[in-house]
Amino acid sequence: MIAVSALVLASAAAAQYILPTHDVPFIGGNVFKSNDTAVASYPFSYKPPFDPKEYGGYYYWSVNNETVSGTNFTGYDTKDGYTIPDGSTGKYPYFQISEGHPKAINKSTLFESCGEPKFKKILHIIFENEVYEWTMGQVFWKLLAKRGKLLTRSYAIAHPSLPNYAAIVAGDFFGMAHEDFYNVNATSVYDLLDANHVSYGTYVEWYNPIATHRGPNDCNNYITNGPIDSTNPEWASQIYRRLDVPALLFSTYTGNYERCSKIYDANNTFADHVMSHTLPEYSYYVPDMLHNAHDPESNSNYFNQPNTGAQWMNAFLDLYLPELEAQGTLVVATFDEATWWNDDDTSPNNDSHIATILFGSGIAPDTTDDTYITLYGMLRGAIQNFGLGSLGRNDTNATNGNLFDLVDFPLANLDGDGHGDHPGNQEKPSGR
């Protein structure tokens, strides 16, 4: 953590600070010096993460204008067969967000009498943007709900997407109100996992690790020049986005090569890790922009767009759920935030109501639960199950709910297929 007193005051009005170039942590791919010829024609965009007056020193940001990132579509032009949308070729300074009073992790078990764990592994899959009512009005999401437990009162934390990705692994969104080139200098669940020797990993579709002086599988911490999603003639978007990968938002993560090497290209590794029983105990699977319900298919109108993600998720479960259940894995499919189909973030979904469905270990299919839970409660559930300590943020706040409490059966009561011996698993009569 960089002490505030050691920073150079950038602006008395903004009360924020310049981050010296030598203090910028390792970042990874698609990061440039501001005068690099690769981004020479890109306009400079300066958008602070938040208004510092709102937090009074509780959070602060520091900025380095010499270290910049290229925005989406870097490296593409019309000669490659792609059209670069207006305004998409910008460069953004490196913003670091820190806590005014840094919190150390508490290694003592948060739940003194947590009892038996309810799952051996947890796999998070995060979809993009849709409000609960829009999502669960779609036929393929209704099919998914029959395969697991639908949480009817599940809520995101904020808008836009990026602060929610930070919240689910760190118990806070650190005041972020935008989603440009921001990194958080704070502890996260990965510090708790390391302290307790719990394995973890992240599987990202189209992710491209890079070879650096640190090792062959280093973080690509911004935009990789992956394929363009152009299945819909009215839609063009880079199919991989850094901000959808929770671990990559934290300089405390990317600054450590051993941690960086635990982010994988899902297309080439996930199936092998599942089938070889080497999937870590705590993991994230990050679908691409088609599979996460963000972008529409070629034959999809906008209103039915969420079905794109649900069709992919049904196929994912067909492929992997039996094996994941056998390994005692709880699969948590949830959304990062709620946006209505007309892109209105304030009405009728200003309560950030999102769909979350649980599958696998300890879950009775075709059930619902109306217990209130937020993304912070998802983190709290993993902390309790693995007997971790705490981050001292919203992971300690019981009013956010607890995923652990929504899993039906402890491991001791599970049968060989990962389900409990409950009426939903009993063989049904074959009478006509």
C-alpha positions in Angstrom: 0.0 0.0 0.0 1.3 3.4 -1.0 1.1 5.9 1.9 -0.9 9.0 1.1 1.9 11.2 2.5 4.3 9.9 0.0 2.2 10.9 -3.0 2.4 14.1 -4.9 -0.7 16.2 -4.7 -2.2 16.4 -8.2 -5.0 18.9 -7.6 -6.1 20.7 -4.4 -9.6 20.8 -5.7 -9.7 17.1 -6.4 -7.7 16.2 -3.3 -6.3 13.1 -5.1 -2.8 12.2 -6.0 -0.3 11.4 -8.7 1.1 7.9 -8.7 4.8 7.9 -9.6 5.6 5.7 -12.6 8.0 3.5 -10.5 5.0 2.7 -8.2 2.7 1.5 -11.0 2.4 -2.3 -10.4 2.8 -4.8 -13.2 -0.2 -4.5 -15.5 0.1 -6.8 -18.5 -1.2 -6.7 -22.0 -2.3 -3.7 -24.1 -0.7 -1.2 -21.8 1.4 1.6 -23.3 3.4 4.7 -22.5 1.3 7.7 -23.3 3.6 8.7 -26.1 3.7 5.3 -27.7 3.1 5.5 -31.5 0.6 2.6 -31.3 -1.8 4.9 -29.6 -0.6 8.2 -30.9 -3.8 9.0 -32.7 -6.1 8.0 -29.8 -7.7 10.8 -27.9 -6.9 10.9 -24.2 -9.8 10.3 -21.9 -9.6 11.2 -18.2 -12.5 9.9 -16.2 -11.9 9.7 -12.4 -13.4 6.6 -10.7 -15.5 8.7 -8.3 -15.9 12.1 -6.8 -13.5 12.2 -3.8 -15.8 14.5 -1.9 -18.3 11.7 -1.5 -15.9 9.6 0.5 -13.8 12.1 2.5 -10.7 10.1 2.5 -12.3 6.7 3.1 -11.3 5.8 -0.4 -8.9 7.8 -2.6 -7.6 7.4 -6.1 -4.1 8.2 -7.5 -3.4 8.4 -11.2 -0.5 7.9 -13.6 -1.0 9.7 -16.9 2.2 8.2 -18.5 0.8 4.6 -18.2 -2.2 4.3 -20.4 -4.4 1.5 -21.9 -5.9 1.3 -25.3 -9.7 0.8 -25.4 -11.7 -1.9 -27.1 -10.9 -2.7 -30.7 -7.2 -1.7 -30.4 -5.4 -3.3 -33.3 -8.3 -3.6 -35.6 -9.0 -1.4 -38.6 -11.1 -1.6 -41.8 -8.4 -3.4 -43.8 -8.9 -6.4 -41.4 -12.5 -6.5 -42.3 -13.8 -4.8 -39.1 -15.3 -1.4 -38.6 -14.0 0.5 -35.6 -17.0 2.3 -34.1 -16.7 6.0 -33.5 -15.2 6.9 -30.1 -13.9 3.4 -29.4 -10.2 4.2 -30.0 -9.3 6.1 -26.8 -6.5 5.8 -24.3 -7.0 5.9 -20.6 -4.7 6.7 -17.7 -3.9 4.2 -15.0 -6.1 4.9 -11.9 -5.4 3.1 -8.6 -8.1 3.1 -6.0 -7.0 2.6 -2.4 -8.5 2.6 1.1 -7.6 5.6 3.3 -7.2 3.2 6.2 -6.0 -0.1 4.6 -7.7 -3.2 6.1 -5.6 -6.3 6.9 -7.3 -9.6 6.6 -8.4 -11.4 9.8 -7.1 -14.9 9.7 -9.4 -16.1 12.5 -12.4 -18.1 11.3 -15.3 -15.7 10.8 -17.9 -18.3 11.9 -16.7 -19.9 15.1 -19.2 -22.8 14.9 -19.7 -23.2 11.2 -20.2 -26.9 11.4 -19.7 -29.2 8.4 -19.0 -27.6 5.0 -21.8 -28.0 2.5 -19.7 -28.2 -0.7 -16.1 -29.1 -1.5 -15.8 -26.6 -4.3 -17.6 -23.5 -5.5 -17.8 -22.4 -9.2 -19.1 -18.9 -9.9 -20.4 -18.1 -13.4 -21.4 -14.4 -13.9 -23.7 -13.2 -16.6 -24.2 -9.6 -17.7 -26.6 -6.8 -16.9 -30.2 -8.1 -17.1 -32.8 -7.4 -14.4 -34.6 -10.3 -12.8 -38.0 -9.8 -14.4 -36.5 -9.6 -17.9 -34.3 -12.6 -17.4 -36.8 -14.9 -15.8 -39.4 -14.0 -18.4 -37.3 -15.9 -21.0 -38.0 -19.5 -21.8 -34.5 -20.8 -21.5 -34.0 -19.2 -18.1 -37.2 -20.9 -17.0 -35.7 -24.2 -18.1 -32.5 -23.5 -16.1 -34.6 -22.7 -13.0 -36.0 -26.3 -13.2 -32.5 -27.7 -13.1 -31.5 -25.9 -9.9 -32.7 -23.6 -7.1 -33.8 -20.1 -8.2 -33.1 -17.3 -5.7 -36.0 -14.9 -6.2 -34.6 -12.1 -4.0 -31.0 -11.8 -5.2 -29.5 -8.3 -5.7 -26.4 -6.7 -7.2 -24.6 -3.8 -5.5 -24.2 -1.0 -7.9 -24.1 0.3 -11.5 -22.3 -0.1 -13.8 -20.8 -3.6 -14.1 -17.2 -3.1 -12.8 -18.0 -2.3 -9.1 -20.0 -5.4 -8.8 -17.2 -7.6 -10.0 -15.0 -6.0 -7.3 -17.7 -6.5 -4.7 -18.2 -10.2 -5.1 -14.5 -11.0 -4.3 -13.6 -8.1 -2.0 -16.8 -7.2 0.0 -16.8 -3.6 -1.3 -17.1 -1.7 -4.5 -14.6 1.0 -3.4 -16.7 3.9 -4.6 -16.2 3.1 -8.3 -18.8 4.8 -10.5 -17.3 4.2 -13.9 -15.4 1.4 -15.6 -12.3 2.6 -17.4 -8.7 1.7 -16.5 -9.1 1.2 -12.8 -7.2 -1.1 -10.4 -8.0 -1.6 -6.7 -5.1 -1.7 -4.3 -6.8 -3.7 -1.5 -7.2 -7.1 0.0 -9.6 -9.6 -1.6 -10.9 -13.1 -1.0 -7.6 -14.4 -2.6 -5.7 -13.2 0.4 -8.0 -15.3 2.7 -7.7 -18.3 0.4 -3.9 -18.1 0.3 -3.8 -17.7 4.1 -5.8 -20.9 4.5 -4.2 -22.9 1.7 -7.5 -23.1 -0.3 -6.9 -23.5 -4.0 -8.4 -21.1 -6.6 -8.4 -20.4 -10.3 -10.3 -18.3 -12.9 -11.3 -19.6 -16.4 -11.9 -17.0 -19.0 -13.2 -17.5 -22.5 -10.8 -16.0 -25.1 -8.3 -14.9 -22.4 -4.8 -14.7 -23.6 -2.0 -15.0 -21.0 1.3 -13.5 -22.0 4.9 -14.5 -21.6 6.9 -11.9 -19.6 10.1 -11.8 -17.6 8.0 -13.1 -14.7 6.9 -16.3 -16.4 5.1 -17.9 -19.4 1.5 -17.5 -18.1 1.4 -13.9 -17.0 -1.7 -11.7 -16.6 -3.2 -10.1 -19.7 -4.6 -7.3 -17.5 -6.4 -5.2 -20.1 -7.6 -5.9 -23.6 -6.4 -8.8 -25.7 -7.0 -8.5 -29.4 -9.4 -11.4 -29.5 -12.2 -12.0 -31.9 -15.0 -9.5 -32.6 -18.5 -10.6 -31.9 -20.3 -9.6 -35.1 -23.0 -12.3 -35.3 -25.7 -9.7 -35.2 -25.4 -7.1 -38.1 -26.4 -4.3 -35.7 -23.9 -5.3 -33.0 -20.1 -5.4 -32.9 -18.1 -5.9 -29.7 -14.9 -7.4 -28.5 -15.8 -10.8 -27.2 -13.4 -10.7 -24.2 -13.3 -7.9 -21.6 -10.9 -7.4 -18.8 -13.5 -5.9 -16.5 -15.5 -9.1 -16.4 -12.6 -10.9 -14.7 -12.8 -10.1 -10.9 -9.2 -11.1 -10.1 -7.8 -8.7 -12.8 -9.3 -5.7 -11.1 -6.9 -5.9 -8.1 -3.3 -4.7 -8.4 -2.8 -6.8 -5.2 -3.6 -9.8 -7.4 -1.9 -8.8 -10.7 1.3 -7.8 -8.9 1.9 -11.4 -7.9 3.0 -13.8 -10.7 1.9 -17.0 -8.9 -1.6 -15.6 -8.7 -1.6 -14.4 -12.3 -0.7 -17.8 -13.5 -3.9 -19.2 -12.0 -6.0 -17.4 -14.7 -6.6 -19.6 -17.6 -7.9 -19.6 -21.2 -11.2 -21.5 -20.5 -11.5 -22.8 -24.0 -8.3 -24.9 -23.6 -8.2 -25.7 -19.9 -11.6 -25.9 -18.2 -12.7 -29.3 -19.6 -9.4 -30.9 -18.8 -9.4 -29.5 -15.2 -12.9 -30.8 -14.6 -12.5 -34.2 -16.0 -9.1 -34.7 -14.4 -10.5 -33.6 -11.0 -8.0 -30.7 -10.7 -10.6 -27.9 -10.7 -9.6 -25.7 -7.7 -11.8 -25.4 -4.6 -12.7 -21.7 -5.4 -13.1 -20.7 -9.0 -14.7 -18.4 -11.5 -15.8 -19.2 -15.1 -16.1 -16.0 -17.2 -18.2 -16.5 -20.4 -17.5 -14.4 -23.4 -19.8 -11.5 -24.5 -22.1 -13.8 -26.4 -22.3 -16.5 -23.8 -22.8 -14.1 -20.8 -26.1 -12.7 -22.3 -24.6 -9.3 -23.0 -24.6 -9.5 -26.8 -27.5 -10.8 -29.0 -27.3 -13.7 -31.4 -27.7 -13.0 -35.1 -31.4 -14.0 -35.0 -32.2 -12.5 -31.7 -34.1 -9.3 -31.1 -33.0 -7.3 -28.2 -35.9 -8.2 -25.9 -35.1 -11.9 -26.1 -31.4 -11.3 -25.7 -31.0 -13.0 -22.3 -31.8 -16.4 -23.9 -28.4 -16.4 -25.6 -26.7 -16.8 -22.2 -29.3 -19.3 -21.0 -28.9 -21.5 -24.1 -25.1 -21.6 -23.5 -25.6 -22.3 -19.8 -27.9 -25.3 -20.5 -25.3 -26.8 -22.7 -22.6 -26.1 -20.1 -24.6 -28.0 -17.5 -25.2 -30.9 -19.9 -21.5 -31.2 -20.4 -20.2 -30.6 -16.9 -22.8 -30.8 -14.1 -22.7 -34.6 -13.5 -19.0 -34.5 -13.0 -19.1 -31.3 -11.0 -21.7 -32.8 -8.7 -19.7 -35.9 -8.2 -16.8 -33.7 -7.0 -19.0 -31.9 -4.5 -19.2 -28.6 -6.5 -21.7 -25.9 -5.9 -22.3 -24.0 -9.2 -23.6 -20.4 -8.7 -24.9 -18.7 -11.9 -25.6 -15.0 -11.2 -25.7 -11.6 -12.9 -23.4 -8.7 -12.3 -26.0 -6.0 -12.3 -29.6 -5.2 -13.4 -30.5 -3.3 -16.5 -33.9 -3.2 -18.1 -34.3 -4.1 -21.7 -34.4 -0.4 -22.7 -31.0 0.2 -20.9 -32.7 2.2 -18.1 -30.7 1.7 -14.9 -33.1 3.6 -12.7 -36.6 2.4 -13.4 -38.1 -0.1 -12.9 -34.9 -1.8 -11.7 -33.3 0.7 -9.4 -33.2 -2.0 -6.7 -30.6 -4.0 -8.7 -32.8 -7.2 -8.7 -30.9 -10.0 -10.5 -31.4 -13.6 -11.2 -29.3 -16.2 -9.4 -29.6 -20.0 -9.8 -27.8 -22.6 -7.8 -26.9 -26.1 -9.2 -25.0 -29.1 -8.1 -23.8 -30.1 -4.7 -26.4 -29.8 -2.0 -29.1 -28.3 -4.3 -32.6 -29.8 -4.8 -33.6 -29.2 -8.5 -36.8 -27.3 -9.4 -36.9 -25.3 -6.1 -37.0 -21.7 -5.2 -35.9 -19.6 -2.2 -37.1 -16.1 -1.5 -34.4 -15.3 1.1 -32.7 -11.9 0.6 -29.1 -12.1 -0.6 -26.7 -9.7 -2.3 -23.4 -10.3 -4.1 -21.7 -9.7 -0.7 -23.7 -12.6 0.7 -22.3 -14.8 -2.1 -18.8 -14.0 -0.8 -19.9 -14.6 2.8 -21.1 -18.1 2.0 -17.8 -19.2 0.5 -16.0 -17.7 3.5 -18.1 -19.7 5.9 -18.0 -23.0 3.9 -14.2 -23.0 3.7 -13.7 -21.7 7.3 -11.9 -18.5 6.2 -11.3 -15.4 8.2 -12.7 -12.0 7.1 -11.8 -8.9 5.0 -13.5 -6.6 7.5 -15.9 -5.2 4.9 -19.4 -6.3 3.9 -18.4 -10.0 4.2 -19.0 -9.5 7.9 -22.4 -7.9 7.5 -25.1 -10.5 8.0 -27.8 -8.3 6.5 -26.5 -9.1 3.1 -27.6 -12.7 3.4 -25.4 -15.8 3.3 -25.1 -18.3 0.4 -24.1 -21.0 2.8 -27.6 -20.9 4.4 -29.2 -21.5 1.0 -27.4 -24.7 0.2 -29.8 -27.5 1.2 -27.6 -30.3 2.5 -24.1 -30.6 4.1 -21.6 -32.9 2.5 -22.2 -35.6 5.1 -25.8 -36.0 3.9 -25.0 -36.1 0.2 -25.3 -39.3 -1.8 -22.9 -40.3 -4.6 -24.3 -37.9 -7.2 -23.8 -34.8 -5.0 -27.5 -34.5 -4.0 -29.1 -35.1 -0.6 -31.5 -37.9 0.0 -34.6 -35.8 -0.3 -38.0 -36.2 -1.9 -36.9 -34.5 -5.1 -34.3 -37.2 -5.6 -36.5 -40.2 -4.9 -37.4 -42.3 -7.9 -40.9 -41.4 -9.2 -43.5 -44.1 -10.0 -43.6 -45.0 -13.6 -47.4 -45.2 -13.7 -49.2 -43.5 -16.6 
